[in-house]
Amino acid sequence: MTDIDIALARPEEKPVIANLMQLYTHDFSEHWSGRPEGELGDDGRFADYPYLDSYWSGPARVPLLLRAEGRPVGFALLNDHTHSGRAADRNMAEFFIVRKHRRGGMGTAAAHAVFSRYPGTWEAAVARRNVAALAFWRKAVASHPHVHDIEESDISTEEWDGPVIRFRIEAPLP
Ligand SMILES: CC(C)(COP(=O)(O)OP(=O)(O)OC[C@H]1O[C@@H](n2cnc3c(N)ncnc32)[C@H](O)[C@@H]1OP(=O)(O)O)[C@@H](O)C(=O)NCCC(=O)NCCS
């Protein structure tokens, strides 16, 4: 099993996530050709992620830093804003593994650890063009040992365009 540590990011670690967010945005910009999003500023940086501060504002928003051998390898940002219009305990708002560590099971190990830490009803929405992420989430969700009631829908609204996976993670027996 891939050895990955997931920890609540402390406020002073916000710049670590902000730096990783630059890499995440670069990955996403691949899907934004022909659109206004994803242009670099004059300083050669992408615009700051506008919601980052909100992840330290209350229990519904959870900033997690992912580390392997003590080094940052990604992040997960959780909130309770769903794209289906149905309530959920958790929504996987943003999730990222750095390129060096991809395709070795790290994303799956991190996702499983995050789901297990926060049992309940979940949603993960995937942008339509992000076909790699859809393959990843389908497999990561279905392979969790305590997953139930997996549903996938396709949403096309003003607010969201793409598949949404809903599922429930059962809390382990005490
Ligand atoms: C999606 C992401 C988290 C996957 O992380 P990872 O560590 O590579 O994931 P894993 O190694 O656990 O992959 C598990 C499975 O997911 C699928 N998968 C992962 N990346 C894939 C890709 N680029 N293309 C197709 N399938 C992929 C494969 O089935 C893979 O199993 P395999 O390697 O045995 O074929 C990572 O690529 C990433 O951070 N991407 C950019 C940000 C992003 O899209 N985040 C998701 C937002 S919804």
The ligand as an SDF file (V2000), in Angstrom:
LIG
                    3D

 48 50  0  0  0  0  0  0  0  0999 V2000
   -6.3970   12.3720  -11.0610 C   0  0  0  0  0  0  0  0  0  0  0  0
   -5.1510   12.1940  -10.1460 C   0  0  0  0  0  0  0  0  0  0  0  0
   -5.4990   12.6360   -8.7400 C   0  0  0  0  0  0  0  0  0  0  0  0
   -4.7740   10.6980  -10.1470 C   0  0  0  0  0  0  0  0  0  0  0  0
   -3.7110   10.5050   -9.2200 O   0  0  0  0  0  0  0  0  0  0  0  0
   -2.7650    9.1680   -9.2960 P   0  0  0  0  0  0  0  0  0  0  0  0
   -1.8980    9.1560   -8.1100 O   0  0  0  0  0  0  0  0  0  0  0  0
   -2.1140    9.1260  -10.6330 O   0  0  0  0  0  0  0  0  0  0  0  0
   -3.8730    8.0330   -9.2240 O   0  0  0  0  0  0  0  0  0  0  0  0
   -3.6310    6.4340   -9.1020 P   0  0  0  0  0  0  0  0  0  0  0  0
   -2.2140    6.0810   -9.4100 O   0  0  0  0  0  0  0  0  0  0  0  0
   -4.1660    6.0190   -7.7790 O   0  0  0  0  0  0  0  0  0  0  0  0
   -4.5840    5.9070  -10.2890 O   0  0  0  0  0  0  0  0  0  0  0  0
   -5.5770    4.9020  -10.0770 C   0  0  0  0  0  0  0  0  0  0  0  0
   -6.2760    4.6180  -11.3740 C   0  0  0  0  0  0  0  0  0  0  0  0
   -6.9770    5.7800  -11.8480 O   0  0  0  0  0  0  0  0  0  0  0  0
   -6.9600    5.7750  -13.2920 C   0  0  0  0  0  0  0  0  0  0  0  0
   -6.1560    6.9000  -13.7800 N   0  0  0  0  0  0  0  0  0  0  0  0
   -5.3340    7.7100  -13.0720 C   0  0  0  0  0  0  0  0  0  0  0  0
   -4.7850    8.6360  -13.8920 N   0  0  0  0  0  0  0  0  0  0  0  0
   -5.2500    8.3710  -15.1270 C   0  0  0  0  0  0  0  0  0  0  0  0
   -5.0260    8.9670  -16.4020 C   0  0  0  0  0  0  0  0  0  0  0  0
   -4.2010   10.0290  -16.5590 N   0  0  0  0  0  0  0  0  0  0  0  0
   -5.6670    8.4470  -17.4760 N   0  0  0  0  0  0  0  0  0  0  0  0
   -6.5010    7.3890  -17.3530 C   0  0  0  0  0  0  0  0  0  0  0  0
   -6.7610    6.7780  -16.1650 N   0  0  0  0  0  0  0  0  0  0  0  0
   -6.1310    7.2670  -15.0680 C   0  0  0  0  0  0  0  0  0  0  0  0
   -6.2920    4.4660  -13.7120 C   0  0  0  0  0  0  0  0  0  0  0  0
   -7.2880    3.4790  -13.8030 O   0  0  0  0  0  0  0  0  0  0  0  0
   -5.3750    4.2100  -12.5150 C   0  0  0  0  0  0  0  0  0  0  0  0
   -5.0140    2.8640  -12.3840 O   0  0  0  0  0  0  0  0  0  0  0  0
   -3.7300    2.2950  -13.2330 P   0  0  0  0  0  0  0  0  0  0  0  0
   -2.5990    3.2720  -13.0240 O   0  0  0  0  0  0  0  0  0  0  0  0
   -3.5150    0.9540  -12.6100 O   0  0  0  0  0  0  0  0  0  0  0  0
   -4.1800    2.2520  -14.6580 O   0  0  0  0  0  0  0  0  0  0  0  0
   -3.9400   13.0030  -10.6970 C   0  0  0  0  0  0  0  0  0  0  0  0
   -3.7140   12.6280  -12.0460 O   0  0  0  0  0  0  0  0  0  0  0  0
   -4.1280   14.5020  -10.6380 C   0  0  0  0  0  0  0  0  0  0  0  0
   -3.8580   15.1220   -9.6080 O   0  0  0  0  0  0  0  0  0  0  0  0
   -4.5600   15.1060  -11.7730 N   0  0  0  0  0  0  0  0  0  0  0  0
   -4.6980   16.5530  -11.9000 C   0  0  0  0  0  0  0  0  0  0  0  0
   -5.7710   17.1420  -10.9990 C   0  0  0  0  0  0  0  0  0  0  0  0
   -7.1320   16.4950  -11.1950 C   0  0  0  0  0  0  0  0  0  0  0  0
   -7.5890   16.2410  -12.3050 O   0  0  0  0  0  0  0  0  0  0  0  0
   -7.7900   16.2380  -10.0350 N   0  0  0  0  0  0  0  0  0  0  0  0
   -9.1170   15.6640   -9.9900 C   0  0  0  0  0  0  0  0  0  0  0  0
  -10.1340   16.7420  -10.0310 C   0  0  0  0  0  0  0  0  0  0  0  0
  -11.7900   16.0830  -10.1780 S   0  0  0  0  0  0  0  0  0  0  0  0
  1  2  1  0
  2  3  1  0
  2  4  1  0
  2 36  1  0
  4  5  1  0
  5  6  1  0
  6  7  2  0
  6  8  1  0
  6  9  1  0
  9 10  1  0
 10 11  2  0
 10 12  1  0
 10 13  1  0
 13 14  1  0
 14 15  1  0
 15 16  1  0
 15 30  1  0
 16 17  1  0
 17 18  1  0
 17 28  1  0
 18 19  1  0
 18 27  1  0
 19 20  2  0
 20 21  1  0
 21 22  1  0
 21 27  2  0
 22 23  1  0
 22 24  2  0
 24 25  1  0
 25 26  2  0
 26 27  1  0
 28 29  1  0
 28 30  1  0
 30 31  1  0
 31 32  1  0
 32 33  2  0
 32 34  1  0
 32 35  1  0
 36 37  1  0
 36 38  1  0
 38 39  2  0
 38 40  1  0
 40 41  1  0
 41 42  1  0
 42 43  1  0
 43 44  2  0
 43 45  1  0
 45 46  1  0
 46 47  1  0
 47 48  1  0
M  END
$$$$
